[in-house]
Amino acid sequence: MKKTIFDKIVVGFVLLVIVIFSVLALYTVNMTQSKLLSNTEQNLKTESKLIISTTVTDYMNGLIDKNTFYQKLDEHAADMDAEIWLSTANGEIIYCSNSESPAAKDMMITDFYDRTDIYSQTVKTGTLNGCFSAKTLSLSTPVYQDKSYAGLLSIHLSLQFIKDIAQKTFASTYMPFLVIVVLSLIALMLITNSTLKPIREIIATSKQYATGNFNARIDVHTDNEFGELARYMEEMADELSRSNEYRKSFISNISHDFRSPLTSIKGYIEAMIDGTIPPDKHEKYLQIVLNETKRLTKLTQGLLELNNFDSFDLQLDKSNFDIKSIILPTINTFEGRCQDKGIYLHAIFHTDNTIVYADRTRIQQVIYNLVDNAIKFTPEGRQITVQVTEKSDKIFVSVKDEGVGIPPESIKKVFDRFYKTDPSRGKDKTGTGLGLAITKEIIKAHGENITLNSKVGEGSEFIFSLPMQKEMQVPIKAVHVKKEDATQYISNGKFRIKKN
């Protein structure tokens, strides 16, 4: 059977309470018994000293007779609830307060004590060689008369009362504690169950997400960590749903973009083979087939490039270079196409500082894609402007056209792969639909942003940023120069003058 977190919490709590309770109870009982035993031993010593100094001494001095002496010993035994023995110097037990005790049956004190124990005060706990059936505290005190050993006074007190006190202490102290523990356990069960309820709800909904049902909602609305987790999971489900829709759209688009040229290639080749297209027109249609093949190659290369962006961190070869050195040649590359379409393409530099720190080849690809995209969708007689500005230690490059613009609902989608909007993207359908997606990935790899501003009927403007040049560490060379040549060396900025 599967163990839940609740089971582990309850079991752990119970085991912890049992261990703590056992250690605490054992410690308390032992300390109580030890303290009671010490106090009882001290009381017996006091009583023994009192009995010897009064009753026993009076009897030895002849102040009281034997009957009175035994009667007083009986009274002491009754007051202490103990058993008292008195033995003579030769070890004979002449008095025992308990007539049923083995000591009352003509036994010698040495039957219970070693000879070395009878000449000094001795404390023993136990059954005293089997004389008592229960654990007993035995205190033996030697009696002296005129500095001579005259006998041994023994007091034996059952320790059952200590055990009874310990049990009563346990019952009065720890039973309420046990009740509190049980109530705490019940409270823990209720709290844990209320805590696990949202977790179970989250798990149940997660199983729905795992089956592809991203529309399932989590019925957790608490203002705590579980509520926050539920909200994030729902956001994740929404994102997965969008990704799923994007995947379907991606597959649909790529299938269409591959199927169209393949259909054309297949149709023209079959027409040439079966004679529908006469041999004198083969060259014309073979050129069409070649163009379609180039289109497929370009599409495949774009897909491979984007796949590399997704699978690996794009490796950039960054360096300082002048952005003019790639913008102007790129504009010249499109000169023929612009003349054919009657489009005016030019560049404007609003700053003299046009040195950036980036990957020259990749940025050239970005500018090429943006200008190519602008030319495709700019009507005849309009213009395209490439502008470079400087702001906050960054260089901003803008590619602005005077095309028909892009609807607001499509602006966020233009960087998606294969996304095309017929009204705003012109009549040129030769593109792969991957150029802007690749452009965004390159700019993102540089840690920068690319944005789009567009209005229907007024055109579109793509703006991306690049970091300005990094300061290069130029090694300083120390040389000795003549005083009259110092001005020349200082002016070229390459040397540091050292005074002799």
Rosetta blueprint (number, residue, H / E / L):
1 M L
2 K L
3 K L
4 T L
5 I H
6 F H
7 D H
8 K H
9 I H
10 V H
11 V H
12 G H
13 F H
14 V H
15 L H
16 L H
17 V H
18 I H
19 V H
20 I H
21 F H
22 S H
23 V H
24 L H
25 A H
26 L H
27 Y H
28 T H
29 V H
30 N H
31 M H
32 T H
33 Q H
34 S H
35 K H
36 L H
37 L H
38 S H
39 N H
40 T H
41 E H
42 Q H
43 N H
44 L H
45 K H
46 T H
47 E H
48 S H
49 K H
50 L H
51 I H
52 I H
53 S H
54 T H
55 T H
56 V H
57 T H
58 D H
59 Y H
60 M H
61 N L
62 G L
63 L L
64 I L
65 D L
66 K H
67 N H
68 T H
69 F H
70 Y H
71 Q H
72 K H
73 L H
74 D H
75 E H
76 H H
77 A H
78 A H
79 D H
80 M H
81 D L
82 A L
83 E E
84 I E
85 W E
86 L E
87 S E
88 T E
89 A L
90 N L
91 G L
92 E E
93 I E
94 I E
95 Y E
96 C E
97 S L
98 N L
99 S L
100 E L
101 S L
102 P H
103 A H
104 A H
105 K L
106 D L
107 M L
108 M E
109 I H
110 T H
111 D H
112 F L
113 Y L
114 D L
115 R H
116 T H
117 D H
118 I L
119 Y L
120 S L
121 Q L
122 T E
123 V E
124 K E
125 T E
126 G E
127 T L
128 L L
129 N L
130 G L
131 C L
132 F L
133 S L
134 A L
135 K L
136 T E
137 L E
138 S E
139 L E
140 S E
141 T E
142 P E
143 V E
144 Y E
145 Q E
146 D L
147 K L
148 S E
149 Y E
150 A E
151 G E
152 L E
153 L E
154 S E
155 I E
156 H E
157 L E
158 S E
159 L L
160 Q H
161 F H
162 I H
163 K H
164 D H
165 I H
166 A H
167 Q H
168 K H
169 T H
170 F H
171 A H
172 S H
173 T H
174 Y H
175 M H
176 P H
177 F H
178 L H
179 V H
180 I H
181 V H
182 V H
183 L H
184 S H
185 L H
186 I H
187 A H
188 L H
189 M H
190 L H
191 I H
192 T H
193 N H
194 S H
195 T H
196 L H
197 K H
198 P H
199 I H
200 R H
201 E H
202 I H
203 I H
204 A H
205 T H
206 S H
207 K H
208 Q H
209 Y H
210 A H
211 T L
212 G L
213 N L
214 F L
215 N L
216 A L
217 R L
218 I L
219 D L
220 V L
221 H L
222 T L
223 D L
224 N L
225 E H
226 F H
227 G H
228 E H
229 L H
230 A H
231 R H
232 Y H
233 M H
234 E H
235 E H
236 M H
237 A H
238 D H
239 E H
240 L H
241 S H
242 R H
243 S H
244 N H
245 E H
246 Y H
247 R H
248 K H
249 S H
250 F H
251 I H
252 S H
253 N H
254 I H
255 S H
256 H H
257 D H
258 F H
259 R H
260 S H
261 P H
262 L H
263 T H
264 S H
265 I H
266 K H
267 G H
268 Y H
269 I H
270 E H
271 A H
272 M H
273 I H
274 D L
275 G L
276 T L
277 I L
278 P L
279 P H
280 D H
281 K H
282 H H
283 E H
284 K H
285 Y H
286 L H
287 Q H
288 I H
289 V H
290 L H
291 N H
292 E H
293 T H
294 K H
295 R H
296 L H
297 T H
298 K H
299 L H
300 T H
301 Q H
302 G H
303 L H
304 L H
305 E H
306 L H
307 N H
308 N H
309 F H
310 D H
311 S H
312 F L
313 D L
314 L L
315 Q L
316 L L
317 D L
318 K E
319 S E
320 N E
321 F E
322 D E
323 I L
324 K H
325 S H
326 I H
327 I H
328 L H
329 P H
330 T H
331 I H
332 N H
333 T H
334 F L
335 E H
336 G H
337 R H
338 C H
339 Q H
340 D H
341 K H
342 G L
343 I L
344 Y E
345 L E
346 H E
347 A E
348 I E
349 F E
350 H L
351 T L
352 D L
353 N L
354 T L
355 I E
356 V E
357 Y E
358 A E
359 D E
360 R H
361 T H
362 R H
363 I H
364 Q H
365 Q H
366 V H
367 I H
368 Y H
369 N H
370 L H
371 V H
372 D H
373 N H
374 A H
375 I H
376 K H
377 F L
378 T L
379 P L
380 E L
381 G L
382 R L
383 Q E
384 I E
385 T E
386 V E
387 Q E
388 V E
389 T E
390 E E
391 K E
392 S L
393 D L
394 K E
395 I E
396 F E
397 V E
398 S E
399 V E
400 K E
401 D E
402 E L
403 G L
404 V L
405 G L
406 I L
407 P L
408 P H
409 E H
410 S H
411 I H
412 K L
413 K L
414 V L
415 F L
416 D L
417 R L
418 F L
419 Y L
420 K L
421 T L
422 D L
423 P L
424 S L
425 R L
426 G L
427 K L
428 D L
429 K L
430 T L
431 G L
432 T L
433 G L
434 L L
435 G H
436 L H
437 A H
438 I H
439 T H
440 K H
441 E H
442 I H
443 I H
444 K H
445 A H
446 H L
447 G L
448 E L
449 N L
450 I E
451 T E
452 L E
453 N E
454 S E
455 K E
456 V L
457 G L
458 E L
459 G E
460 S E
461 E E
462 F E
463 I E
464 F E
465 S E
466 L E
467 P E
468 M E
469 Q L
470 K L
471 E L
472 M L
473 Q L
474 V L
475 P L
476 I L
477 K E
478 A E
479 V E
480 H L
481 V L
482 K L
483 K H
484 E H
485 D H
486 A H
487 T H
488 Q H
489 Y H
490 I H
491 S H
492 N H
493 G L
494 K L
495 F E
496 R E
497 I E
498 K L
499 K L
500 N L
